[in-house]
């Protein structure tokens, strides 16, 4: 604790007909269940969670009191309650030798008094930062409180060296970690346990969930989910990086490129209009426009391997499982169904035939 006192927390889980019986658990704000935000005020202090039935609070919580200087009783529907407010309250209670401190929404008891007294009367409510006690009573109030919480998160990151150009259009969950000198432009949604490395630039309209973005990377108008992007790599616009994908350093994943369950080595470029699925791709490769890693045979998903320094021409199809060795070259328009040796040129397309006597059907 930040003060020289011990605190035991009791969180009253409030059931609300507007949300249903599971409201204390399933209403989420900024990526966390509502009650988890309230619990952050307790830090790592031990606590008990009780479904509150509307009884006299002191009588209701007395059997659950534990050895501590104070017992803090908080409510699951006040997600804006902050640790700094709890510390302010504890200092006030200690300095004024109070046995009971009734809050706008919550209580702090001297634990020895709570356990030994049959009745607890608190005729006065003490007021602190009243924004902390705003209550989620319906979905409209949840939206308003969620916006306050969102602005608190944005302010936290801006104080720590993140440039957010449009605070009205950025949505960042509470578990997202962002490095120094990061620029976040309008319309970005960062969720889950996403990590953004130092110096990264998030151009407008990205959705990034549970992903790691490397230092100096640039992401534009793309959707990334449960993936990793290396240092100084550029993604987008309109790319889709799906789960279990790992993109190396200094790569280029361009517009309308989809990557699924693939590992792509440093310096490899897929500039546009390609699908890279279930593949291991080496370093410094070129993946031409319209290339498709054909990973599904109608029954099973299969994996392909591409070595380093491989050139894949435009509109190529790689029918898994195939292996392209280092330095191989795939001619544009080829449908490759077998392995290609190192340094070899693979041409897998029919010879062009021009029929001069052909007539258009009528």
C-alpha positions as CSV (number, residue, x, y, z in Angstrom):
1,X,0.0,0.0,0.0
2,X,1.0,3.6,-0.6
3,X,-0.1,4.5,3.0
4,X,1.1,2.8,6.2
5,X,-2.2,1.1,6.7
6,X,-3.6,-2.3,5.6
7,X,-6.8,-2.5,3.7
8,X,-9.1,-5.4,2.9
9,X,-11.5,-4.9,0.1
10,X,-15.1,-6.1,-0.3
11,X,-16.6,-5.7,-3.8
12,X,-20.4,-5.7,-3.9
13,X,-21.6,-7.2,-7.2
14,X,-24.7,-5.3,-8.1
15,X,-27.3,-7.1,-10.2
16,X,-29.2,-4.7,-12.4
17,X,-32.5,-5.7,-14.2
18,X,-31.4,-3.4,-17.2
19,X,-28.5,-5.8,-17.8
20,X,-29.5,-9.1,-16.4
21,X,-28.1,-11.2,-13.6
22,X,-24.7,-11.5,-15.2
23,X,-24.2,-7.7,-15.4
24,X,-21.4,-7.5,-12.8
25,X,-19.4,-10.0,-15.0
26,X,-20.2,-9.4,-18.6
27,X,-20.6,-5.6,-19.1
28,X,-17.3,-4.5,-20.5
29,X,-15.8,-1.1,-20.7
30,X,-12.5,-0.3,-22.5
31,X,-11.7,-4.0,-22.7
32,X,-12.4,-5.1,-19.1
33,X,-15.4,-6.4,-17.3
34,X,-16.9,-3.4,-15.4
35,X,-16.1,-4.8,-12.0
36,X,-12.4,-5.2,-12.9
37,X,-12.0,-1.4,-13.2
38,X,-13.3,-1.0,-9.6
39,X,-10.9,-3.7,-8.4
40,X,-7.9,-1.8,-9.8
41,X,-8.4,0.7,-6.9
42,X,-7.4,-2.0,-4.5
43,X,-4.2,-2.8,-6.4
44,X,-3.1,-6.2,-5.1
45,X,-4.9,-6.0,-1.8
46,X,-6.9,-9.1,-0.8
47,X,-10.6,-8.9,-1.4
48,X,-13.9,-10.7,-1.4
49,X,-16.6,-10.4,-4.0
50,X,-20.2,-10.7,-2.9
51,X,-23.5,-10.6,-4.7
52,X,-25.3,-7.7,-3.0
53,X,-28.9,-8.2,-2.0
54,X,-29.7,-4.8,-0.7
55,X,-29.3,-5.5,3.0
56,X,-27.7,-3.2,5.5
57,X,-24.2,-2.9,4.2
58,X,-22.4,-3.2,7.6
59,X,-24.4,-6.3,8.7
60,X,-24.0,-7.8,5.2
61,X,-20.2,-7.5,5.1
62,X,-19.3,-8.0,8.8
63,X,-18.9,-11.8,8.5
64,X,-16.4,-11.3,5.7
65,X,-14.1,-8.9,7.4
66,X,-10.4,-9.9,7.6
67,X,-7.5,-8.8,9.7
68,X,-6.6,-5.3,8.5
69,X,-6.7,-1.7,9.6
70,X,-9.5,-0.8,7.3
71,X,-12.2,-2.5,5.3
72,X,-13.2,-0.7,2.0
73,X,-16.6,-1.6,0.6
74,X,-16.8,-0.8,-3.1
75,X,-19.5,-1.4,-5.8
76,X,-19.1,-3.2,-9.1
77,X,-21.1,-0.5,-10.9
78,X,-18.7,2.4,-10.2
79,X,-15.9,1.6,-12.7
80,X,-14.4,5.1,-12.6
81,X,-13.4,4.7,-8.9
82,X,-9.6,5.3,-8.8
83,X,-6.8,4.2,-6.5
84,X,-5.8,7.7,-5.8
85,X,-9.3,8.5,-4.5
86,X,-9.2,5.4,-2.2
87,X,-5.8,6.6,-0.8
88,X,-7.2,10.1,-0.3
89,X,-10.2,8.6,1.6
90,X,-8.0,6.3,3.7
91,X,-5.7,9.3,4.7
92,X,-8.8,11.3,5.6
93,X,-10.3,8.5,7.7
94,X,-6.9,7.9,9.5
95,X,-6.2,11.6,10.1
96,X,-9.7,12.2,11.4
97,X,-9.9,9.0,13.4
98,X,-13.2,7.9,11.9
99,X,-14.7,4.6,12.5
100,X,-17.1,4.8,9.5
101,X,-16.8,6.9,6.4
102,X,-19.9,6.7,4.2
103,X,-19.2,7.7,0.6
104,X,-21.5,8.7,-2.2
105,X,-21.3,5.1,-3.4
106,X,-19.3,2.9,-1.0
107,X,-17.9,2.7,2.6
108,X,-14.7,2.6,4.5
109,X,-14.8,1.0,8.0
110,X,-12.2,0.8,10.7
111,X,-12.1,-3.0,10.7
112,X,-12.0,-3.4,14.5
113,X,-15.1,-1.2,14.8
114,X,-16.9,-3.1,12.0
115,X,-16.3,-6.5,13.6
116,X,-17.1,-5.5,17.2
117,X,-20.1,-3.3,16.8
118,X,-23.6,-4.7,16.4
119,X,-24.9,-1.6,14.7
120,X,-23.2,0.9,12.5
121,X,-24.7,4.4,12.1
122,X,-23.1,7.0,9.8
123,X,-25.2,10.1,9.6
124,X,-22.9,12.0,7.2
125,X,-21.8,11.3,3.7
126,X,-18.2,12.5,2.9
127,X,-17.5,13.7,-0.6
128,X,-14.4,13.3,-2.6
129,X,-13.8,13.2,-6.4
130,X,-17.5,12.7,-7.3
131,X,-16.7,11.6,-10.9
132,X,-15.3,8.4,-9.4
133,X,-18.8,7.5,-8.0
134,X,-20.8,7.8,-11.2
135,X,-22.9,4.7,-11.5
136,X,-23.6,2.5,-14.4
137,X,-27.4,2.1,-14.2
138,X,-28.2,1.4,-17.9
139,X,-26.6,1.2,-21.3
140,X,-26.8,4.9,-21.8
141,X,-25.0,5.6,-18.6
142,X,-22.5,2.8,-19.5
143,X,-21.7,4.7,-22.7
144,X,-21.2,8.0,-20.9
145,X,-19.0,6.5,-18.3
146,X,-17.1,4.5,-20.9
147,X,-16.3,7.7,-22.7
148,X,-14.9,9.2,-19.4
149,X,-12.8,6.1,-19.0
150,X,-11.6,6.2,-22.6
151,X,-10.5,9.8,-22.1
152,X,-8.6,8.9,-19.0
153,X,-6.7,6.2,-20.9
154,X,-5.9,8.6,-23.7
155,X,-4.6,11.2,-21.3
156,X,-2.5,8.6,-19.6
157,X,-0.8,7.7,-22.9
158,X,-0.3,11.3,-24.0
159,X,1.4,12.1,-20.6
160,X,3.8,9.2,-21.4
161,X,4.9,10.5,-24.8
162,X,2.2,9.3,-27.2
163,X,0.9,11.7,-29.8
164,X,-2.8,11.2,-30.4
165,X,-4.0,13.5,-33.1
166,X,-7.8,13.0,-32.6
167,X,-8.9,12.1,-29.0
168,X,-12.5,11.9,-30.2
169,X,-11.7,9.2,-32.7
170,X,-9.2,6.9,-30.8
171,X,-10.3,3.9,-28.8
172,X,-7.7,2.2,-26.6
173,X,-8.4,-0.6,-24.2
174,X,-7.1,-0.5,-20.7
175,X,-4.5,-3.4,-21.2
176,X,-2.9,-1.9,-24.3
177,X,0.8,-0.9,-23.9
178,X,2.2,1.9,-26.0
179,X,5.9,3.0,-26.3
180,X,7.4,6.4,-26.6
181,X,7.1,8.7,-29.6
182,X,4.2,6.8,-31.1
183,X,1.8,8.6,-33.3
184,X,-1.8,7.5,-33.4
185,X,-4.0,9.2,-35.9
186,X,-7.8,9.3,-36.2
187,X,-10.0,6.3,-36.1
188,X,-7.7,3.8,-34.5
189,X,-9.1,1.0,-32.3
190,X,-6.5,-0.8,-30.1
191,X,-7.9,-3.7,-28.1
192,X,-6.9,-6.7,-26.0
193,X,-3.2,-6.9,-24.9
194,X,-1.9,-5.1,-27.9
195,X,1.7,-3.7,-27.6
196,X,2.9,-0.8,-29.8
197,X,6.7,-0.3,-30.0
198,X,8.5,3.0,-29.8
199,X,8.2,5.3,-32.7
200,X,5.5,3.4,-34.5
201,X,3.0,5.3,-36.6
202,X,-0.6,4.2,-36.7
203,X,-2.2,6.0,-39.7
204,X,-6.0,6.4,-39.8
205,X,-8.5,3.7,-39.4
206,X,-6.7,0.6,-38.0
207,X,-8.3,-2.1,-35.9
208,X,-5.5,-3.8,-33.9
209,X,-6.4,-6.6,-31.4
210,X,-4.1,-8.6,-29.2
211,X,-1.1,-7.9,-31.5
212,X,2.5,-6.7,-31.2
213,X,3.7,-3.9,-33.4
214,X,7.4,-3.4,-33.6
215,X,9.4,-0.2,-33.2
216,X,9.1,2.2,-36.1
217,X,6.4,0.2,-37.9
218,X,3.8,2.0,-39.9
219,X,0.2,0.6,-40.1
220,X,-2.4,2.1,-42.3
221,X,-6.2,1.4,-42.5
222,X,-5.7,-2.3,-41.8
223,X,-7.0,-5.0,-39.5
224,X,-4.6,-7.0,-37.4
225,X,-5.6,-9.7,-35.0
226,X,-3.4,-11.8,-32.7
227,X,-0.3,-11.3,-34.8
228,X,3.2,-9.8,-34.6
229,X,4.7,-7.1,-36.9
230,X,8.4,-6.5,-36.9
231,X,10.5,-3.3,-36.7
232,X,10.2,-0.7,-39.5
233,X,7.6,-2.9,-41.4
234,X,4.9,-1.1,-43.3
235,X,1.4,-2.6,-43.4
236,X,-1.6,-1.5,-45.5
237,X,-3.6,0.3,-46.5
238,X,-6.4,-2.3,-46.3
239,X,-4.3,-5.3,-45.3
240,X,-5.6,-8.1,-43.1
241,X,-3.2,-9.9,-40.8
242,X,-4.9,-12.8,-39.2
243,X,-4.1,-14.8,-36.0
244,X,-0.7,-16.7,-35.6
245,X,1.0,-14.6,-38.3
246,X,4.4,-13.2,-37.7
247,X,5.8,-10.5,-40.0
248,X,9.6,-9.8,-39.8
249,X,11.5,-6.6,-39.8
250,X,11.7,-4.2,-42.8
251,X,8.8,-5.9,-44.6
252,X,6.1,-4.5,-46.8
253,X,2.6,-5.9,-46.6
254,X,0.7,-3.7,-49.0
255,X,-2.9,-3.0,-49.9
256,X,-5.4,-5.8,-50.0
257,X,-2.9,-8.4,-48.8
258,X,-4.2,-11.1,-46.5
259,X,-1.8,-13.1,-44.3
260,X,-3.1,-16.1,-42.3
261,X,-1.1,-18.3,-40.0
262,X,2.2,-17.4,-41.8
263,X,5.7,-16.5,-40.9
264,X,7.3,-13.9,-43.2
265,X,11.1,-13.2,-43.0
266,X,12.9,-9.9,-42.8
267,X,12.8,-7.7,-45.8
268,X,10.2,-9.7,-47.7
269,X,7.6,-7.7,-49.7
270,X,4.1,-8.5,-50.8
271,X,3.0,-5.1,-52.2
272,X,-0.6,-5.8,-53.2
273,X,-3.5,-8.2,-53.8
274,X,-2.1,-11.4,-52.4
275,X,-3.1,-14.2,-50.1
276,X,-0.4,-15.8,-48.0
277,X,-1.9,-18.6,-45.9
278,X,-0.3,-21.4,-43.9
279,X,3.2,-20.6,-45.1
280,X,6.8,-20.1,-44.0
281,X,8.4,-17.4,-46.2
282,X,12.1,-16.6,-45.9
283,X,13.9,-13.3,-46.1
284,X,14.2,-10.8,-49.0
285,X,11.5,-12.5,-51.1
286,X,9.2,-10.7,-53.6
287,X,5.6,-11.9,-53.7
288,X,4.0,-10.6,-56.8
289,X,0.6,-9.0,-57.3
290,X,-2.2,-11.6,-57.3
291,X,-0.1,-14.4,-55.8
292,X,-2.2,-17.0,-53.9
293,X,-0.9,-19.6,-51.5
294,X,-3.5,-22.3,-52.2
295,X,-3.6,-23.9,-48.8
296,X,-6.9,-25.9,-48.9
297,X,-7.5,-29.0,-50.9
298,X,-11.1,-29.3,-50.0
299,X,-10.5,-31.5,-47.0
300,X,-7.2,-30.4,-45.3
301,X,-5.2,-27.2,-44.8
302,X,-1.7,-27.7,-46.0
303,X,1.5,-25.7,-45.5
304,X,4.1,-24.4,-48.0
305,X,7.7,-23.3,-47.5
306,X,9.5,-20.5,-49.4
307,X,13.2,-20.0,-48.9
308,X,15.1,-16.8,-48.9
309,X,15.7,-14.6,-51.9
310,X,12.8,-16.2,-53.8
311,X,11.0,-14.2,-56.6
312,X,7.3,-15.1,-57.1
313,X,5.9,-13.4,-60.2
314,X,2.4,-11.9,-60.5
315,X,-0.7,-14.1,-60.5
316,X,1.1,-17.2,-59.4
317,X,-0.6,-20.0,-57.5
318,X,1.3,-22.2,-55.1
319,X,-0.7,-25.3,-54.4
320,X,0.3,-26.6,-51.0
321,X,2.3,-28.4,-49.9
322,X,5.2,-27.1,-52.0
323,X,8.7,-26.0,-51.2
324,X,10.5,-23.2,-53.1
325,X,14.2,-23.4,-52.3
326,X,16.5,-20.4,-51.9
327,X,16.8,-18.1,-54.9
328,X,14.2,-19.8,-57.0
329,X,12.2,-17.8,-59.5
330,X,8.5,-18.4,-60.3
331,X,7.3,-17.1,-63.6
332,X,4.2,-14.9,-63.6
333,X,1.0,-16.8,-64.1
334,X,2.4,-20.2,-63.0
335,X,0.4,-22.7,-61.0
336,X,3.1,-24.5,-59.0
337,X,2.3,-28.0,-57.7
338,X,5.8,-29.4,-57.1
339,X,8.9,-28.4,-55.3
340,X,11.3,-26.0,-57.0
341,X,15.1,-26.5,-56.5
342,X,17.4,-23.7,-55.4
343,X,18.1,-21.1,-58.1
344,X,15.7,-22.8,-60.6
345,X,13.2,-21.0,-62.8
346,X,9.7,-22.6,-62.6
347,X,7.3,-22.0,-65.5
348,X,4.0,-23.8,-65.0
349,X,1.5,-22.5,-67.6
350,X,0.3,-23.6,-71.0
351,X,1.9,-22.2,-74.1
352,X,-0.1,-19.3,-75.6
353,X,-2.2,-20.2,-78.6
354,X,-3.7,-17.6,-80.9
355,X,-6.7,-18.8,-83.0
356,X,-7.1,-16.4,-85.9
357,X,-10.2,-18.1,-87.3
358,X,-12.1,-17.9,-84.0
359,X,-15.5,-16.3,-84.2
360,X,-17.4,-14.8,-81.3
361,X,-20.5,-16.8,-80.4
362,X,-23.8,-15.2,-81.4
